[in-house]
Amino acid sequence: MPAIRAELSRAMIFEHGCTQQDVADILELSRAAVSQYVSEKRGAEVDFSEETQNEIRKFASVLLNDGLSSQEKVKGMCSICCFVQKSGWLYRNAPEAKACIICKDMNGK
């Protein structure tokens, strides 16, 4: 999740012109956390595929334009997380990784 939040933060700031405070409010994080994501001090260890980055950019646009509830935001994050898991990227790059328990709980599995 930190890597997804980092990509979302960077997309909203660098591609959509949001401030760190805007991003913090939308993602329901502290401004300090967003600063760490943007400066690559947190969540930067993951190098997502272009396809995954595109999915994250699409979700960033949805976050900015659709006024989602907190629950809808979590579902969107889980959708990205599931996309990463289904793509096989996670298990090729971190074979010891387990399925995300947050997403599992959200999807009722």
Secondary structure, 3 states (H helix, E strand, C coil): CHHHHHHHHHHHHHHCCCCHHHHHHHHCCCHHHHHHHHCCCCCCCCCCCHHHHHHHHHHHHHHHHHCCCHHHHHHHHHHHHHHHHHHCHHHHHCCCCCCCHHHHHHCCC
